[in-house]
């Protein structure tokens, strides 16, 4: 389930984008600006995206049931991927189409002063939403850089809104520059060029967001520090000969599945093994509360290695001839 901070960021962006979208559509109708229409569509798409993210958070919070025994946490990753598709298909696609049409048949922008006022107000609203998104993102950054933290993050809601708001600010600057250039240079086609550039910005944002969402959607392991902590906790237990493997996967931002294979001492009784497993589970959940499901398998190192070898070479080294 996403954090309260995620919802705060999304609600801030939702209300800001909805208000800005209405104002931009009115301005584009009065001025005929292609760049302004692209920005209006951009804000409308962003508004819809925030609604989808909120739905994703709600759907992901559903309790496990018979058909989904591990819960619905990955719903959030699915809807984040849908958001990326919408940004690309609607935001980028329509902006580029509108821009190309304006370049082919340029038309002077009417009453450009209206656009300047609207874009200036939009920068204030978007700037406020962007500031909130940056502030919340910094809280979870730690010592990592921005892109490194995005790759490391397992909560897509915060970086999705951050991407959207950053693209929105860049789009507003491009729209302002394009409209001003079209007016002062008396080149109406520059308004269309600005619309195309906005579309390219949105396409790049969608591609980056889709790439990050894909990794989460198909199953990403927990961070290296979490896995190392689990290995250290297991290694400190009595009766452990070796840790065969520790497999983890994020089922949600704060929901990690952990499968562990351990080689116990041969002289341990079944009761001792059971007590050791219970102790390890309790220690892991206490130290790493995000690890919500733990499965520990007692398996000799040799047996585990045979299983690994069989998976790596299911034909047992025998080739197939034709």
N, C-alpha and C positions, 0 to 999 in steps of 0.2 A: 504494500500500500504506500502511496506517495505521502510525503510529509506535509504538515500544515503550511510550511514555508512554500511548498510547491503550489498549493491552492491560493495562497496570498498573491504570488506572482501571476498566476493565471487570471484571477479575478481583476487585478489591477490592469492587466493587458486587455481583458475582455471589455470592460466598461470604457476604457480609453479608445480602443479601436472602433467600438460601435458608434460612439459620438463622432469620432473623426470621419468615419465612413459616410455618415449622413451629410456632414458639412462638405466633404469633398465631392459627393455626387451632385449636390446643389450647385457648387462652384463650377464643376465641369459642364453642367447644363447651361449655365449663364455665359461661360467663356468659350466653350468649344475646344478646350485644351485637351489634347491627347494624353499628355503627361499627367494632367490632373485626373483624367478618367482612369488611367492605369493605377494611380495612387488610391483612388476610391475603391477600385476592384481589389487592390492589395489589402486595404484595411478591412473590406468586407470578408475576404478569404481568411484573414487573420482572426476576425471575430468568430467565424465558423470553426476555425481550428481550436480556439480556446474552449468552445462548447464541446467539441469532440474530446479534448483532453480531460475536461471535467467529467464527461461521461466515462472515459477510460478509467479514471481514478475510482469512480463509483463502482464500475463493473469489476475492477480488480479487487475490490474490498469484499466481494461475496465470499461466503464461507465454503470450504470444500464440500462436495457432495459425491454421490455414487459415480456419476459420470465424469467428474473432475476431482479425483481424490487429492490432488496436490493444489487445489484451489484455482483461482482465476487471475492470479497476479500478472500473467503475461498478456492479459487483455490490454494493459496500459501500453505495452510495447507495440501491440498490433495497431492501436489507434494512433500512436505516434507515427508509425509508418504511413498510415492513411493520411495524416496531416502533411507529411512530406509529398505524397502524391498530389494532394490538392494544391499545395503551393506551386508545384511544377505545372500541373495541367491547367489549373484555373488562373492562378496569379501570373506565372511566367508566360504561359501560352497566350492568354488574352492580351497581356501588355505588349508582347512582341508583335502579335497580329495587328493590334491597334496602331502601334508605332509604324510598322511597315506600310499600312494603309495611309497614314498621314504623310509619310515620306514620299509615297507615290503621288498622292494628291494633296499637297500642302495647303492648309487654310490658315489665315491669320487668326491669332488668339484674340478674342474680344474681351475688353475690360480686364486686362492682365492684373490690374491692381487688386482685384478680388482674389486672384490666385495667390498673390503675395501674402495677403492677410490670412487666408485660409492655411497656407503652408506654414506660415509663421506660428499660427495657433496650434497646428498639428505638431510642429516641432516641440512646443512646450508640453503638450499632452504625451507625445511619444517619449520625450526626454524623461518625463516623470516615471513612466512605466519602465523605460530602459534602466533608469537609476535603481528602481526597486529590484529588477531582475539581476542586475550586476551585484547589488548588495547581498542578495540571497545566495547568488552563485559563489561569491567570495567567502561566505561562511563555511562552505564545504570544500573549498579549494585546497587548503593545506599548503604544503611547500611546492606543489606542482604548478606548472605553467597553465595557461588558459586552454590551449589545444590538448595538452596532456591530461588535464582534468576532465575535459569533455570525453576523451577516449576512455578514461578510467571510470567516469560516473555511470552508475546503474539506474539513476533516476532521470529519465528523459524529459520530464515535464519542465524542469528548471532550464536546462540548456536549450530546449525547443523554443520556449518563450524568449530566451536571450537571443537566439539566432533570429527569430522573427523581428524582435524589436531593433536589433542591430541592422537588419536588412531594411526595416522601415525607415530608420534614421538616414541610412545611405540613400534610399529612394527619394526621400524628401529633399535632400541636398541636390540630387541629380535633377529632380523635377523643377526645383527653384532655378537652378543654373540653366536648364534647357529653356524654360519659359522666358527668362531674362535675356538669354542669348537670341532667341527668336524675335523678341521685341526690339532690342537695341541694334541688332545686326540686320533687322528686316529680312530674316531667313526663317519663314514659318516651318520649314522642314526640320529645323533643329528641335522643335517641340516633339516631333515624331521620333527623332533620334534619342531624345531623353527617355521616351516611353520604351524604346528597345533596350536601352541600357538598364532601365528598371527591371525589365523582364529577364535580362541576363543575370542581374543581381539575385533575383528570386530563384532562377534556375540553379545557380550555384549554391544558394542556401538550401534548396530542396535536395540537391545531390548530397551535400554534406550530412544533412539530417537523415536522409534515407540510408546512407552508409552506416551511420552510428546506430540507427534503429534496427537495421538488419542484423547486426552483431548480437544485439540484445534479444531479438525475436527468435533467432535460431539457437540461442542458448550460450551465454557467456559464463566463464568460470569466475569465481570470486577473486578478489584482488590477491596478489602474491603475498601480501602481509597477513591476510586472513588465513590462507593455506599454510603459511609458515608457522603461524600461531597454533593451528590445529596440530601440525606435525610435532611441535615442541611439547604440547600438552600430552599427546599420546606417548611420545618418547620418554616422558617423565614417569610413566606408569610402570609398576612392577610386572615382570613376567612377559615383556615384549621382546621378541627376538628381532623382528624387523617390521617396518611399515611397507607393505607392498605397494600401495597407491592411495592417494587421497583425491577423489574426484568431486568437484563442486560445480554447481550451476545455479545461476540466479533465476528464480521463478518470479521475482518482483524486485523492486529496489531494495527492500529490506526483508527478503524471503529467499534464503539460500538452502538448496538441497545438497547434502554431503554424503557421499558413499566412501567407506573406508575398508580396505582389506589389510588384515594384520596377521602376522605369524606369531602365535603365542608359544610359550615354552611347552614342550611335550609333557612335562610332569604335572602340569596344572589340571585340576579337576574341572568338571563342567561348571560346578558352582563357583569356583574361583574365576573362571573365564567370564561367567555371567556377571559377577560382581565387578570385575575389571571393566567390562563393557558399560555397565551402568555408571560407574565412576567417571569414565571418559566422556560419556554423553552429558552428564551433569556439568563437568568441568568446561566442556566446549560451549554449551549453551550459556553458562554463566559468564564466560570470557568473551564469547562472540554471540550476543543475543540475536543477531541477524540470521544465524544458522538455526533454522526452525525445524528441519527434518534431518535426522542422522540415521544412517544404516551402516552398521559395523559387521563385517564378515570375518570369521575366523578361518584362515586359509594358510597352508604352508607356503613358503616362498617358492618352492619347486612347483607346486600345483598351480600357483598364480602365474608363474613364468610360462608353464605349458599352455595355460589359457591365453596368455598374451600372444605367444607364438602362433597358436591356432588361429586367432583373429587376424594376425598379420599375414598368415599364409594358409587360408582355409583349405587349399588343395593339397596341403602337406608337402609342398615342394614339387609336386608332379605337374608337369606342363601339359597343356592340351594341344595335340597335334591335329592338323587338318590335311 
